[in-house]
């Protein structure tokens, strides 16, 4: 029998997280399908996560995979702090600069990214998210915060 270790490990992690979240959700009121309590939906998602993990583990026993490679440290160094940067700057800089800076930071997760392309990407992403979230959905974000003279 051939086992793809990477997929087996991934599936096992999914199952473990599913078990944990299911046990936490069982401490809350589940309610009924027609009157759902606060634990109903998390339990549903935890069971779905466990089932997905089991499917991945089963697939791992059928197909040989590639060995686990090295960690993408550059990706982690730029992607993981990006949401934190957004959260920290949203209140004081506003929505537009926060999205721009977050996109700019995250774009450098790829070693192939160059500054001119990253700037264009950040401008386009800022315009798109502003149109969708502020214009289309009407979310009450301040476009520019107090640090930039916004109200």
N, C-alpha and C positions, 0 to 999 in steps of 0.2 A: 504494500500500500504506500502511495506517495502522498505526503502531506505538505501543503504550502504553509510554511510556518507563519509568514506575515499575515495571511488571511485568517489562519486559525487563531492567532493572537488577537487580531482585530475583532473577530467574532466573539471570542471569550471576553474581551473587554466590554463589548456591547451587552452581553448576557450579564456580566457582573454589575454594570451600571443599571441595567433593567431591574435586577433583583434588588439593588439598593433603593432605587426610586419607587419600586412597588412596595417595599417594606415601609418606606416613609409615608407613602400615600395611604397605606392601610391604617395609619394612626389618625387619619382625618375621617370625617363623615363622608361616606360614599354616596348616600342617597339612592335614587333609582334612576333608570334611564330617562324617565320623564321629568324628574325633579333631581337633577344632578347636584351632589354636594361638592365641596372643594377638593375632595380626594378622587372623584370619579375620573376626570379627564387625565390627571397625572398617572393614575393606575392604567388607564387605557393606553397611554403613550409608553409606559414602562413595559407592558405586555408586548406591544408592537416592537419595541426595541429588543426585547429578549427573543422574539420570533425571528427578527431580522438577523440577530447574532447567531442563532442556531442555523439558519439557512447559510450564512457565510461560513460557519464551521463545517457544515456538511459539504459545501462546495470545495472547501480547502482539502478535503480528503479525496477529491476526484481529479483535481488538476494540479500539476506541478507548477510552482511559481518561481519567480526570481528571488534570489536571496535579499534579505533586508540590507539596504544600503546605509550610507551615512546620513546623519541628520542634516537638514537644510538650515544651517545656523543663520545664514543671511536672511532667509525668508522669515524665520522666527524673530530675528532682531528688528525687522521692519513691520511685519504684519501684527504681531502681538501688541506693540505699544500704540498702534494706530487708533483703535477704539478708545483707549485711555486718553490720547491726545484730543480726540473729539469731545469726550466727556468733560475734560478739564477746560477746554477753550470755548465751548458752546455758550456759556453764560456771559462771559466777558467780551469775547470777540464777535459773537453772533454766528448765525447759521452759515452764511456764505464763506467767511474766512475759515471756519472750522472744517467745513467739507473740503475746501481747497487744500488746507494743510494736511488733513488726514489722507486725502487721495495722493498728494505729493509724497508723503512719507511712505505709504504702502506701495506705491509704484516702484520704489527702489528695492523691493524684495527680489526682483530679477536683476541679475548681473548684466543683462543685455540692455536694460533701460538707460536711456540718456536723458539729460536735463531738458532739452527742447521738447522731446516727445512726452516726458512726464508733465511738463507745464501745460501742453495742449490737452493731455488726458485730464489733468486737474481742472482746467477751465471747462471742458465739456461735461465732466461729471458734476461739477458745481452747478452749471446751468441746468442740467437734466434733473438733479435732485431738487433744486429750488423750484423748477416748474412742476414737478410731480408732488412734492410734499407741501410746499407753501401755496403754489397756484392751484394745483388740481385737487388736493385733499383738504386744503384750507387749514393746515396745522398752524398754530399760533407761534411760530418761531420768529424771533427778532432777526432780521437779515443781517444787521450790523449791531454789535453790542456797544456798551458804554465806553470801552477802551478805544473804539473807533468813531466815537461821536454819535452813535445810535441812541435812540430813546428806549 
